[in-house]
Every structure is written in structure tokens, then in C-alpha cells.
Amino acid sequence: METWYYEVASIDGDYANLRRTDIESDELKLVARALLPDGIAEGTRLKYEFLQYSIVEG
């Protein structure tokens, strides 16, 4: 499985817009907040691996 890194660009109700940070991309990915870890905010860095998102510390 591949690992992808994202940053929460914005939050709109029950959805969050994620921007890839491991490659050059201006595209946003719309993801339901129910699929994301609790406690996310704009600017939170996430790792997507094995069909699961987790917060990247540090």
C-alpha cells in the first residue's frame, strides 16, 4: 500500500478539503469528517495509509 500525506485546507460542515503535501498539487480532495480523526482543524497534517487517516505529529 502507498502512503500519502495531506493537510486540511478547509472545513465545511461535515466535510474537509484536503491538499496533498507529498507531491505538487493544487487539487483538493473532499472527505467526510467522519472518516478523519477527531480533533482536526485547518492546517492539521494527515497521513493516509491502509485506508485510514491519522494525524501527523510534529
Beta strands, then each sheet from edge to edge (+ up, - down):
strand 1: 3-12
strand 2: 15-20
strand 3: 28-32
strand 4: 45-49
strand 5: 52-55
sheet 1: 3+ 2- 1+ 4- 5+
end
